[in-house]
Amino acid sequence: MAEISMRRVHGFEDPTDVRSRIEGLAEKVASRLGGTWRWEGDDAVCEARGAKARVGYDQEAISIDVSLPLMLRPLKGKLEGKIEEYYERYFCEG
């Protein structure tokens, strides 16, 4: 089970627009953590330093689930804050 799980309404009608914003978010996270990301169906999956993040979407919302290795769990609060910041940057600017 994910240690961090968030679901936020995105407000976009075009799935292509949502996917491109998810790609921007995934590239930012991967470059910051030194990891990689890939598409698995409609989900972007990023892996770095033993952590695995999955960003998915539907017509209404973005879902973000992150599984953290034991050594990164003390940083959970800080990571949640960064995820919120990235969400605001990529999905709230319209």
Helices and strands as residue ranges (DSSP letters): E 4-9, H 15-33, E 36-40, E 43-48, E 51-57, E 61-67, G 70-75, H 76-91
